[in-house]
Amino acid sequence: MSVILSVLTSFVWAQQPPQSFAYLKKIDIDGNSSIYVDPSVDCKPFDVNEQESLEEIGYQGPPVYEVCTLEMGKGNLFKVIFSEGPSADPYFEFHPLSKKGKPIPRTKSTFGMAATTLYIPKGTSLYAEGWTNSMFNLRRKFSYDGKGWKEVKQPFYYVVLKSKVKKVGEQTHLQVYADKNKNKKVAVLPVGSDIEVLLCDEKDWYLIRSSFGLVGWVFVAEGLYDTQIGVRFAGD
């Protein structure tokens, strides 16, 4: 059921871009992933395996899609590549090109991130989202300064996932704390309780809201495939 929900949710994300990016043009890549770019950008993704014999150099992974060439800022050209990864781990790569469109050897400007959807308005920033190698649909912003890429840090990551407290192992209740030192409990919620996961902080801490409206912190170790609050690791 959780897999079906994840697929349906991903479909909704892909069909309804954020209001601030509604003017961007959607480019489908492989049916499950997409990028949104300025309407002036010419993007026609093609399967590199069909254009080049990658098997000859030993490549035996899933299809690699050459998506398009983008200009980030003034004169900074990048070829955008997408792959589902060796075990369903979707990711994008940005490979720098010379002003003549020729590949440049790998530098700090070569950049990759796990994501299923990118929003790329004109300028030097890109926005990525996706439930891939992460515990939830992770939304991030990256900026290019002319030399390399950096993630724009956020105080918290936005989650907003409606769920129910689940029994995992011997845990029959969910401990909700007032702080991340676990000094004081806000609530102890039984299995089956409706909750909403609001935010993530420092990877392992989640701010949740009970059905009554109490808010507190819950610890969930990163990388778990089964958790009490509904977040789960998508990847390997």
C-alpha positions as CSV (number, residue, x, y, z in Angstrom):
1,M,0.0,0.0,0.0
2,S,2.8,2.4,0.9
3,V,4.5,1.8,-2.5
4,I,1.2,2.5,-4.3
5,L,0.7,5.7,-2.3
6,S,4.3,6.8,-3.1
7,V,3.7,6.3,-6.8
8,L,0.4,8.2,-6.8
9,T,1.9,11.0,-4.8
10,S,4.9,11.2,-7.2
11,F,2.4,11.5,-10.0
12,V,0.6,14.3,-8.3
13,W,3.8,16.2,-7.8
14,A,4.8,15.7,-11.4
15,Q,1.4,17.0,-12.7
16,Q,1.1,20.0,-10.4
17,P,4.2,22.2,-10.2
18,P,4.5,24.7,-7.4
19,Q,2.7,28.0,-8.2
20,S,6.0,29.9,-8.5
21,F,7.1,27.6,-11.3
22,A,3.8,27.3,-13.1
23,Y,5.2,29.3,-16.1
24,L,7.9,26.8,-16.7
25,K,7.6,24.2,-19.5
26,K,7.4,20.6,-18.4
27,I,9.7,18.0,-20.1
28,D,8.9,14.3,-19.5
29,I,12.0,12.1,-19.4
30,D,11.0,8.5,-18.9
31,G,7.4,8.6,-17.8
32,N,8.2,8.9,-14.1
33,S,10.7,11.8,-14.0
34,S,10.7,15.3,-15.5
35,I,12.2,18.7,-15.5
36,Y,10.6,22.1,-15.8
37,V,12.5,24.7,-17.8
38,D,12.0,28.2,-19.3
39,P,9.7,28.0,-22.4
40,S,12.6,29.2,-24.6
41,V,14.8,26.2,-23.8
42,D,14.8,23.4,-26.4
43,C,14.6,20.1,-24.6
44,K,14.1,16.7,-26.3
45,P,15.4,13.9,-24.0
46,F,16.7,10.9,-25.8
47,D,18.0,7.5,-24.6
48,V,21.8,7.7,-25.0
49,N,21.9,3.9,-25.3
50,E,20.0,4.2,-28.6
51,Q,22.5,6.8,-29.8
52,E,25.8,5.4,-28.6
53,S,26.9,1.8,-28.0
54,L,27.6,2.1,-24.3
55,E,27.8,-1.7,-24.0
56,E,31.1,-1.5,-25.9
57,I,32.6,0.4,-23.0
58,G,31.2,-2.0,-20.4
59,Y,28.1,-0.1,-19.4
60,Q,25.2,-2.5,-18.4
61,G,23.0,-0.3,-16.3
62,P,19.6,1.2,-17.0
63,P,19.0,3.7,-19.8
64,V,20.8,7.1,-19.5
65,Y,18.9,10.0,-20.9
66,E,20.6,13.1,-22.4
67,V,18.0,15.7,-21.4
68,C,19.2,19.0,-22.8
69,T,21.8,21.7,-22.6
70,L,21.2,24.7,-20.3
71,E,22.9,28.0,-19.6
72,M,23.2,28.8,-15.9
73,G,24.0,32.4,-15.6
74,K,26.1,34.1,-18.3
75,G,27.8,31.7,-20.6
76,N,27.9,28.7,-18.2
77,L,26.7,25.7,-20.3
78,F,25.8,22.4,-18.8
79,K,24.6,19.1,-20.4
80,V,21.9,17.6,-18.2
81,I,21.9,13.8,-17.9
82,F,19.3,11.6,-16.1
83,S,19.4,8.0,-15.1
84,E,17.2,5.7,-12.9
85,G,20.4,4.5,-11.3
86,P,21.6,0.9,-10.9
87,S,18.8,-0.1,-8.5
88,A,15.9,2.4,-9.1
89,D,17.9,5.4,-7.6
90,P,16.9,8.3,-9.9
91,Y,19.5,11.0,-10.2
92,F,20.5,14.0,-12.4
93,E,24.0,15.1,-13.4
94,F,25.2,18.4,-14.8
95,H,28.3,18.2,-16.9
96,P,30.0,21.5,-17.8
97,L,30.6,22.4,-21.5
98,S,32.9,24.9,-23.2
99,K,31.4,27.9,-24.9
100,K,31.5,25.9,-28.1
101,G,29.5,23.1,-26.5
102,K,32.4,20.7,-26.0
103,P,32.7,18.5,-22.8
104,I,35.1,19.8,-20.1
105,P,37.0,17.2,-18.0
106,R,35.4,16.5,-14.6
107,T,35.8,19.5,-12.3
108,K,34.0,21.0,-9.3
109,S,31.4,22.1,-11.8
110,T,30.4,18.5,-12.5
111,F,27.4,18.1,-10.2
112,G,24.8,15.4,-9.4
113,M,21.9,15.0,-7.1
114,A,19.3,12.4,-6.3
115,A,15.9,13.6,-7.6
116,T,12.9,12.8,-9.8
117,T,11.9,16.4,-10.7
118,L,13.9,19.5,-11.3
119,Y,12.7,23.1,-11.7
120,I,15.2,25.3,-13.5
121,P,14.2,28.9,-14.1
122,K,16.6,31.3,-15.9
123,G,19.5,32.3,-13.6
124,T,21.9,30.3,-11.5
125,S,19.6,28.3,-9.2
126,L,17.9,25.0,-9.6
127,Y,15.3,23.3,-7.4
128,A,15.1,19.5,-6.9
129,E,12.6,17.2,-5.3
130,G,12.1,13.5,-5.0
131,W,11.7,10.6,-2.7
132,T,14.9,8.9,-3.7
133,N,17.8,8.0,-1.4
134,S,15.9,9.9,1.2
135,M,13.3,9.3,3.9
136,F,10.6,11.5,2.3
137,N,10.0,13.8,-0.7
138,L,13.1,15.9,-0.2
139,R,13.0,19.5,-1.6
140,R,16.3,21.3,-2.1
141,K,17.7,24.4,-3.8
142,F,21.1,24.6,-5.4
143,S,23.1,27.5,-6.6
144,Y,26.0,27.9,-9.1
145,D,28.5,30.6,-8.3
146,G,30.5,30.3,-11.6
147,K,32.9,27.8,-10.0
148,G,30.9,25.1,-8.3
149,W,27.5,24.1,-7.0
150,K,26.3,24.6,-3.4
151,E,23.1,23.6,-1.6
152,V,21.2,26.6,-0.2
153,K,20.8,25.6,3.5
154,Q,17.4,25.6,5.1
155,P,16.7,25.6,8.8
156,F,14.4,22.6,8.3
157,Y,13.3,20.3,5.5
158,Y,9.6,20.4,4.6
159,V,7.9,17.0,4.9
160,V,4.1,17.4,5.5
161,L,3.1,13.7,5.4
162,K,-0.2,12.5,6.9
163,S,0.2,9.1,8.5
164,K,-0.7,6.9,11.4
165,V,1.5,5.6,14.3
166,K,2.6,2.1,13.3
167,K,3.8,-0.8,15.5
168,V,7.4,-1.5,14.7
169,G,9.1,-4.4,16.6
170,E,8.2,-4.0,20.3
171,Q,7.2,-0.4,20.0
172,T,3.5,-0.1,20.8
173,H,3.5,3.7,21.4
174,L,5.2,6.7,19.9
175,Q,7.2,8.9,22.2
176,V,6.9,12.6,21.3
177,Y,9.4,15.0,23.0
178,A,9.5,18.7,23.7
179,D,13.1,18.9,22.6
180,K,15.8,16.8,21.0
181,N,17.5,16.0,24.3
182,K,14.5,13.8,25.2
183,N,14.2,15.6,28.5
184,K,10.4,16.1,28.5
185,K,7.6,14.2,26.8
186,V,4.8,16.1,25.1
187,A,2.7,13.0,24.4
188,V,2.7,9.2,24.1
189,L,0.6,8.2,21.1
190,P,-0.8,4.7,20.7
191,V,-0.6,2.6,17.5
192,G,-3.2,3.7,15.0
193,S,-3.2,7.4,16.1
194,D,-3.5,9.9,13.3
195,I,-0.4,12.1,12.9
196,E,1.1,14.6,10.5
197,V,4.9,14.8,10.0
198,L,5.7,18.4,9.5
199,L,9.4,19.0,9.3
200,C,12.8,17.3,9.4
201,D,15.8,18.6,11.2
202,E,19.3,17.2,11.3
203,K,18.3,14.1,9.3
204,D,17.0,12.0,12.3
205,W,14.6,14.4,14.0
206,Y,11.0,15.0,12.8
207,L,8.5,17.5,14.1
208,I,5.1,15.9,14.2
209,R,1.5,17.0,15.1
210,S,-1.0,14.8,16.8
211,S,-4.7,14.6,15.9
212,F,-5.4,16.9,18.8
213,G,-2.8,19.4,17.6
214,L,0.1,18.8,20.0
215,V,3.5,19.3,18.4
216,G,6.7,17.7,19.3
217,W,9.9,15.9,18.2
218,V,10.3,12.2,17.2
219,F,13.6,10.5,16.6
220,V,13.8,8.2,13.5
221,A,17.2,6.9,12.4
222,E,18.0,7.7,8.8
223,G,18.1,4.7,6.4
224,L,15.2,2.7,8.0
225,Y,12.7,1.0,5.7
226,D,10.0,0.7,8.3
227,T,9.2,3.4,10.8
228,Q,6.5,4.3,13.3
229,I,5.6,7.6,11.6
230,G,5.4,6.7,7.9
231,V,8.7,8.1,6.6
232,R,10.9,5.4,5.1
233,F,14.1,5.2,3.2
234,A,13.7,4.9,-0.6
235,G,17.0,3.6,-2.0
236,D,19.7,1.2,-1.0
